[in-house]
Amino acid sequence: MADSPADLLVAATAQNAENDATRAESDGPILSELHGSGNIRSAATVYEISTGQGTFL
């Protein structure tokens, strides 16, 4: 995350999504095995509830 983002909430939300996607790759034995074998990938997204749109980061 940038040192002084213009919108701290947006920056924190995006950073949280990135952290969760990275953690999902290795936290549990099933996902970590599937990720290690190349059968799945994690992608960070932010869902905007007011529009119903998701944005891949």
C-alpha positions, 0 to 999 in steps of 0.5 A: 500500500502506498505511504499516503494513499488518496483514499485510505479505505480504498487502499486498505480494502485492495490490500486486504484482498491481495493479502487474502488471495495470497494467503488462500494459496497456502493456508489449507492443505487442499488449496495449497496442494491444488495451487502447487500443482497448478490446478487453481490460481488465486485472484484478488478482487474487490466487490463494489456492493452499490454497483454489483461489480467486481474488479480484479486487482 
